[in-house]
Amino acid sequence: MQGRFVVTGATRGIGRAISSRLADAGHEVVGVARRGDPTFPGAVVVPDLFVAADRAATIAEIGAAGPVDGLVNNAGIARGASLVDVRDDELDEAFDLNVRTAVEFARAFSGGMAERGWGRIVNISTVATVGLAGRTTYAGAKAALEAMTRVWAIELAPHGVTVNTVSPGPTATEMFEAVYPPGSAARTEVLSSLPVGRIGRPEEIAALVAFVCSDDAGYLTGQNLRIDGGRSLGRGVMG
Ligand SMILES: NC(=O)c1ccc[n+]([C@@H]2O[C@H](COP(=O)([O-])OP(=O)(O)OC[C@H]3O[C@@H](n4cnc5c(N)ncnc54)[C@H](OP(=O)(O)O)[C@@H]3O)[C@@H](O)[C@H]2O)c1
């Protein structure tokens, strides 16, 4: 089935790769980001998803323009701070973008998918939910998203709508390159945590998301698919 897909955080990095891949598969793609992009493979709506009124207006605009068959909740924010240094505003930001936005978009569009008997919802999480120092707000918010995936999957499965989480490991996006520049000690440390010995590419994450959104994936729901170069695997020594 080819349908109309909404992708949040769509203009750069993983969201952009997902949008291109979905468009290549014949879907109509509606991207959501703060800034437009003339090369985007579809329409772009430009709210600031931290702002409740912007989120509501965006949902109304997209809904008024036509039915939504798929939703990729990709917009996210990762701030680093040790537990004792977590700021209230960072906690709010993490939950507003990673959780509240996803709930509001899914709440708005899942009913139509269920009525029409087909739909795909993909929530983008992170390997950080298995435990990563300095990621209280990020891992906490993404873990909430992972839990909601399972709840929504049960509620929507009888209506032909699947809901899954895709959890990337370190992936070479603009955001990642800024925090872990080539040659930096931080990047060397990240690389040493990856059994495959390299950083992932946005296109690799997008390929998995495209499969999850395909008709072939209709029996797959409520799962957390980790695509992280083995980062989430136990690394214990024998003994
Ligand atoms: N990169 C990684 O290593 C990695 C690993 C695991 C999980 N993830 C997850 O993958 C997802 C995408 O990450 P990424 O690295 O691709 O991010 P990115 O390169 O920073 O891209 C973020 C996208 O979201 C949009 N965006 C950001 N804040 C927004 C806001 N307040 N309102 C509307 N749009 C906003 C950005 O466009 P504007 O700036 O124009 O708004 C951009 O299109 C996130 O959920 C992240 O947690 C990433």
The ligand as an SDF file (V2000), in Angstrom:
LIG
                    3D

 48 52  0  0  0  0  0  0  0  0999 V2000
   22.2030   10.5490   15.4530 N   0  0  0  0  0  0  0  0  0  0  0  0
   22.3150    9.5820   16.3440 C   0  0  0  0  0  0  0  0  0  0  0  0
   23.4180    9.1120   16.6460 O   0  0  0  0  0  0  0  0  0  0  0  0
   21.0710    9.0100   17.0000 C   0  0  0  0  0  0  0  0  0  0  0  0
   21.2100    7.8320   17.7490 C   0  0  0  0  0  0  0  0  0  0  0  0
   20.0800    7.2890   18.3450 C   0  0  0  0  0  0  0  0  0  0  0  0
   18.8540    7.8810   18.1940 C   0  0  0  0  0  0  0  0  0  0  0  0
   18.7410    9.0270   17.4590 N   0  0  0  0  0  0  0  0  0  0  0  0
   17.4140    9.6270   17.3400 C   0  0  0  0  0  0  0  0  0  0  0  0
   17.1040    9.7920   15.9750 O   0  0  0  0  0  0  0  0  0  0  0  0
   16.2640   10.9300   15.8050 C   0  0  0  0  0  0  0  0  0  0  0  0
   16.8690   11.8670   14.7660 C   0  0  0  0  0  0  0  0  0  0  0  0
   18.1650   12.2360   15.1910 O   0  0  0  0  0  0  0  0  0  0  0  0
   19.1890   12.9830   14.1940 P   0  0  0  0  0  0  0  0  0  0  0  0
   20.5510   12.7280   14.7270 O   0  0  0  0  0  0  0  0  0  0  0  0
   18.8590   12.6350   12.8000 O   0  0  0  0  0  0  0  0  0  0  0  0
   18.8080   14.5230   14.4970 O   0  0  0  0  0  0  0  0  0  0  0  0
   19.2650   15.8470   13.7040 P   0  0  0  0  0  0  0  0  0  0  0  0
   20.2890   15.5470   12.6730 O   0  0  0  0  0  0  0  0  0  0  0  0
   19.6010   16.8410   14.7670 O   0  0  0  0  0  0  0  0  0  0  0  0
   17.9070   16.3000   12.9640 O   0  0  0  0  0  0  0  0  0  0  0  0
   16.8520   16.7350   13.7480 C   0  0  0  0  0  0  0  0  0  0  0  0
   15.6490   17.0670   12.8740 C   0  0  0  0  0  0  0  0  0  0  0  0
   14.5810   17.4560   13.7480 O   0  0  0  0  0  0  0  0  0  0  0  0
   14.1770   18.7920   13.4630 C   0  0  0  0  0  0  0  0  0  0  0  0
   13.8680   19.4340   14.7520 N   0  0  0  0  0  0  0  0  0  0  0  0
   14.6680   19.5510   15.8210 C   0  0  0  0  0  0  0  0  0  0  0  0
   14.0600   20.2260   16.8110 N   0  0  0  0  0  0  0  0  0  0  0  0
   12.8200   20.5410   16.3390 C   0  0  0  0  0  0  0  0  0  0  0  0
   11.7220   21.2640   16.8740 C   0  0  0  0  0  0  0  0  0  0  0  0
   11.7670   21.8100   18.1050 N   0  0  0  0  0  0  0  0  0  0  0  0
   10.6130   21.4090   16.1220 N   0  0  0  0  0  0  0  0  0  0  0  0
   10.5510   20.8860   14.8660 C   0  0  0  0  0  0  0  0  0  0  0  0
   11.5750   20.1920   14.3160 N   0  0  0  0  0  0  0  0  0  0  0  0
   12.6980   20.0370   15.0320 C   0  0  0  0  0  0  0  0  0  0  0  0
   15.4010   19.4050   12.7650 C   0  0  0  0  0  0  0  0  0  0  0  0
   15.0900   20.4760   11.8770 O   0  0  0  0  0  0  0  0  0  0  0  0
   15.1160   21.9990   12.4170 P   0  0  0  0  0  0  0  0  0  0  0  0
   16.3730   22.1790   13.1910 O   0  0  0  0  0  0  0  0  0  0  0  0
   14.9940   22.8310   11.1720 O   0  0  0  0  0  0  0  0  0  0  0  0
   13.9080   22.1160   13.2850 O   0  0  0  0  0  0  0  0  0  0  0  0
   15.8900   18.2130   11.9520 C   0  0  0  0  0  0  0  0  0  0  0  0
   15.1180   18.0740   10.7810 O   0  0  0  0  0  0  0  0  0  0  0  0
   16.1160   11.5620   17.1920 C   0  0  0  0  0  0  0  0  0  0  0  0
   14.9170   11.1380   17.7840 O   0  0  0  0  0  0  0  0  0  0  0  0
   17.2930   11.0070   17.9520 C   0  0  0  0  0  0  0  0  0  0  0  0
   17.0420   10.9530   19.3310 O   0  0  0  0  0  0  0  0  0  0  0  0
   19.8130    9.6040   16.8480 C   0  0  0  0  0  0  0  0  0  0  0  0
  1  2  1  0
  2  3  2  0
  2  4  1  0
  4  5  1  0
  4 48  2  0
  5  6  2  0
  6  7  1  0
  7  8  2  0
  8  9  1  0
  8 48  1  0
  9 10  1  0
  9 46  1  0
 10 11  1  0
 11 12  1  0
 11 44  1  0
 12 13  1  0
 13 14  1  0
 14 15  2  0
 14 16  1  0
 14 17  1  0
 17 18  1  0
 18 19  2  0
 18 20  1  0
 18 21  1  0
 21 22  1  0
 22 23  1  0
 23 24  1  0
 23 42  1  0
 24 25  1  0
 25 26  1  0
 25 36  1  0
 26 27  1  0
 26 35  1  0
 27 28  2  0
 28 29  1  0
 29 30  1  0
 29 35  2  0
 30 31  1  0
 30 32  2  0
 32 33  1  0
 33 34  2  0
 34 35  1  0
 36 37  1  0
 36 42  1  0
 37 38  1  0
 38 39  2  0
 38 40  1  0
 38 41  1  0
 42 43  1  0
 44 45  1  0
 44 46  1  0
 46 47  1  0
M  CHG  2   8   1  16  -1
M  END
$$$$
